Amino acid sequence: MSVLSEITLRRNPELQLGQKIWQLNWGLVLLVLLLAGIGFAMLYSAASGSWDPWAVRQAIRFGGGLLLMFVVALIDIRFWFRVAYPIYFCALALLGAVEVMGTVGMGAQRWIDLGVMQLQPSELMKIALVMALARYFHGITYADIGRPTYLIVPLLLVGAPALLVLKQPDLGTAGMLLTVGGALFLVAGVRWWKFLLVIAAAGAALPVAWNFLHDYQKNRVMTFLDPESDPLGAGYHILQSKIALGSGGIFGKGFLQGTQSHLNFLPEKQTDFIFTMLAEEWGMVGGLGLLGLYLLVFVYGFAIALRSRSHFGRLLAMGLTVNLFLYVFINIAMVMGLLPVVGVPLPLVSYGGTVMLATLIGLGLLLSVSIHRDLRIPRRGPRED
């Protein structure tokens, strides 16, 4: 785009549909397509060279989710500002509904059966929480953030869904909600010493919290500390993952040639441990290549946040990028044995419907911030115009 066109858009940030499509961040869209393509290839390999049962379903879900991502991106960011709280409370109601009508799987009650798919409301809450916190902190001044009473509402916004998710139980997702919330508190201007107080209090409460964990959660922590103590039981997953990672070497065994995964030594290879299978078949080079693509996505996300002229847009883009970063960091640290196994998938690559949907909605919001980066939103909202 020419400098003259850029200046014209800054003077008149109200964009027509054609201009919005022109303003789409196509570099970010290309990265999304590349990551999803790698996911399809690995799901094809996980089924020993077959599109069924995972790759074809993932491709169909991605097609629908991609269309939804573009729709979300083209909608005015001021609309997302207005509906941030309603979306949050809808997601909170869905989390509450899980307690009443949720389906149980793998020892946890996390899903609602919609007939065509199993909806996991906690994944949608990750996006809804970022939207709600971004709206709240947009509406208060920097001086207000320094007053403890102004932090009660955002603490409740974070605490309520985290407690519901812990009850499912889903320790990993609850931790992600708390971390994303904490990141937005920090970006909004909450002082460091207040974080240190919270961290110190959390550390002091750990012995008490340990007593409230389920037995399998305690086993995961103990296995993380010493996986060799039960190599055929609780430590099996992580030991097999490490063997597969190491056997890939620098260049890997080749596509469809991963012995640990294809001989079914590697569990959950289509979901939580898909990065392990990729590293076994494509080696360290393939693993670093995938990480490089994710790194570019994070760079795009932070650049979009920095270029936004509205505080809501900055916070929204920053929160969504941190959320995506946590997915990638926790999943890869988990399969390497650097964190306990907490069931966090690799975005756009792991098999899963709700995760794919939530990731693409989040990316759509990120693209919306990019398109509408020159729009200013008054502190009390667009009605103040």
N, C-alpha and C positions, 0 to 999 in steps of 0.2 A: 504494500500500500504506500502511495506517495505521501510525502510530508504534508502537502496541502490537504489531502484527504484526511490525514490524521488530525490536523488542526481543526478542520471543519467538524469532524466527529466530536472533538473535545468541546467545541462551542455548542454543539447541538447533539447531546448524547442519546436522544430519542431515536432508536433505530427501527427501520422497517425490516420485514422478514428476510428479504434478500440480503440486506446489509448484515443481519445477524448471522446468516449462513456463511457469508464472506468472512465474518469476524471469528468464526469457530476456530478453536485452536487445533488445527489439523495434525500438528506434530504429536500432540497428546492422543488424538484419536488413533493415529498410526501405531503408537506404542501399545494402546489397548488391543488393537487387532493382532499385533505380533504376540503379545502375552497369551491372548486367547488361543491363537494358532498353536503355540507351544503346548498349551493345555490339551487341545484336541489330539495332538500327536502323542502325548504321553498317555492319554486315556485309551487311544487306539492300541498303543503298546501294552498297556496294563491288561487289556483283554486279549493278549497274544495275537495281535494283528487283526482285530475285528472292531467294526464300528459299534457293535452291540456288546454289552448293554449300556456303556457309559458315554462314549464319544458322540454318538448321534443325538442322544438326549441333551448333552451339554451344548451341542451346536444349536439345537432348536431353542433352548433356553437363552443362549447368548444372542441369537437373532432377535428374539422378542425383547430382551433386555437392552440391546443396542438401540433399537427403535425408541424405547422408553427413555434411554439416555439422551438422545437427540431432542426429544420433546421437552424433557426437563431443562436441557441446556438453553433452548430457545425461549422459554418462558421468562418474563421480566423478573429480575431478582427482587423487585419490590413486592411481587406476589409471594415469593418464598419467605420474605420478611413477615408479611401479614399472617401467613398460615403456620409459622414456626411453632407457636404454642399449641394450636389445635392438632398438628401432626404429632407433637410430643405426647399429648394426652391420649390420642388414639393408640399410639404405640404402647403407652403405659397400660391402657385398658386391655390390649391384646396380651400383654405380659400377665395381667391379672386373670385373663380368661384361660391361660395355660394351666393355672392352678385348678380350674373347675373342669375344663373339657380337654386338657392337653393329653396327647398320646405319649406313652412311655416307650423308650427305646434305649438300649445299652445302659440301663440302670438310672436313667434320668427322664424327667418329664419336661420336655423343651418345645414340643411341636404341637401345632393345631392342624388337624386333617381337613383340608379343603376339598378333598376328592381328587382334584387334578394334581395337587402337590401338597407336600408337608411344609407348612409355613413355620419358620422359627422366628418369633417376634423379637427375640433378643438381638438378632442381626439388624432388624429395622430400627431398633432403639438406638443403636450406635450412631446412626445418621440423625435420628430425631433429637437426640441429646445435644449433638453439636449445633443443630439449628436453634434449639431453645436457648442454649447458653450464649450463642452468638447474638441472638436478639436481646437477651437480658443485658449483657455487658455493653451492647451498643447504646442502650437507653439510659445508662448512668454515666456520670462524669468520673474522671480519674480521681478526683478528691473523694467521691462517694465510695470508690473501691477500697480506699484506706479505712473506711468505717466498718467495723465488724458486723453491724446490723444489716448492712447491704449484702453481706455474703450468706445470710441465712437462706434466702430463696434459692440461689444457685446450688448451695450445699444440699438442699432438699431435692432439687432437680436431679442431682447426681445420685444421692443416697437412695431414693425410692426405687428406681429401676435396679440399682446394684443389689439391694436386699432381695427383690423379687427373683433376680437371676441366681443369686446365691442359693435360694430356696429350691431351685429346680432339681438338682444343684448343677451349677456351671461356673466353677471357680475361675476359669480362664477368661470367659466373657465378662464376668463381674470385675476382674482385674483390669480388663481393657477399658470398661466404662469409667472406672475410677481414674485410670491413667489419662485417658483422653480429656476427662473433666478437669483433672489437675493441670494438664497442658494449657487448656483454654483459660483457666484461672491465671496462670503465669503470663500468658500472652496478653491478657486483658490488663495486667498491671498489678496483680496481688504481690506483695513483698515476699522476698525469699525467706525471711525469718519465720513467716507464718507457715510456709511449707515445711521448714525444719521442725517446727513444733508438731505439725500433723504427723510427719514421718516418725518423730520420737515417740509420740503417743501410740502410733500403730505398732512400733517395735515393742513397746512395753506391753501392748495388749496381745502379742503373738501367743504367749503361753496359754492365755484364756481362749483365744480363737482356735487353738489346736484341738481343744476338747470338743468344739462344735463341728469339726470336720467329720465326714463320713469315713468309714474304714478304708474304702478304696482310694479316697483322696490322701489319707495318711500313707497308704502303700505307695502312691505315686511319688510323694515327697521322699520317702525312705529309699525307694528304688532309684530316684534321681541321685541321692547321695551315695548309694552303693548298688549299682545295677547287677554286679556279679553275685550278690547275696542270694538271688533267686533267678538264675538264668533261664529256667524253663517256665517260670510263672510271670510275676510282675515285671521282671527285668528283661523279658524276652523281646518286646518291641524295640526297645532302645539298643539292645545288643545287636540285633539283626540289622537295625538301621546303620549302626556304626560299621558293621562288616560290609554292608552294601556300599556305603560311602567310600570306604577304603579300597574296596576291590575295583572301583571304577578307574582309579589312577588318574593320570593327567588327561588322557583323551577318551577314556571310557571303553566299554566293551562293544559298543555299536548299537544302533537302533534295533530294538526287538531282541537284543542279545543279552539282556540283564539276567543272570542266572538266579540271583537272590530273589528277584521279584517274580520271574516267570516260573520258578519252582515253588512259589508260594511260601518262601521263608519270610518274606517281608510282608507284614500285616498292613491293612488299610492303605495299600499302595496307590489307590485311586483318589484318596482324600488327604488325610493328614501327612502321609509319608510319600507324597508324589515327588517332592524335591529329591528324596533319597533315590528313587528310581531314575530320575533324570540324571543325577550325578553318577549313578552306576553305569548308565548307557552312554552318556556324553562326557563323563569325566569332570575333572576340575574346571576345564575350559568351558564346558557347557554350563556348569553351575555358576561360574563367574559371569558368563554371558547373560544368564537370566537375571542375576543380581544387578548387572549393568543396566538392563532395561528398566528394572524397578527403580534404580537410582535416578534415571532420567525422568521417570514419572514424578518422583519426589521433587526434583529440581523444577519441573514444570509447575507443580503444585505450590511450592514456596514462591516462585516468581509471580504466579497469578495473585497470590496473597499480597505480595509487596506492591503490585501495580494497581490494586483496587483502591479507589478513592473513598469508598464507604467503609466505616469501621465494621459494619455487619459483614460486608464482603470479605474483608481481611480475616476476621475471626473465623468465618465459615470455611474459607479456603484453607486456613492454617489447621483448623480442627479436623477437616476431612483428610488432609495430607498426613497429619499425625496418626489418625486412625488407620490409614492404609499402611503406613510405616510399621505400626505395631503388629498388624497382621503378618507382614513379611518377616519382621525381626523375630517374633515369638515362634512362628512356624519353623523357621530355619534353625534357630537356637534349640528348639525342642527336638528336632530330628538329629541334631548333632550331640545331644546329651548335655547341653549347656543350661537348659531349663527343664523343669518337670513336664511330662507329657500332659497337656491340658486341652487337646482337641481343637486347636486353632488351625483352620485351613489356609492354603496359599491362594490369595485372591486372583481370580481369572484363570487359574491353572487347575486347582483342586476341583473334583466333582462335587456339586452341591447347588441346589436351586435357589434357596433364599440368600445364600452368601453371594451368588452371582448377581441376583437381583439387587441386593443392597449395595454391592460394589459399583454397579453401573449407575444406580440412582445417585450415589455419592459423586461419581465422576461427572454425571450430568450437572449436578449442582456446581461442581468445580468449573465446568465449562461455562455455566451461566454467569458465574462471577467474572470469568475472563471476558465474555462478550459484553457484559454491562459494567465493565471496570470503571468507566468514566461517570457513571451515575452516582449522584450524592443522595444519601438517605438522611433526612433530619433525625435528630436524636429521638423524637417521639414518634417517628414513622412518617410515611409518605403523606398522610393527611395534613401534616403541618405545612405542606407546600402552599 
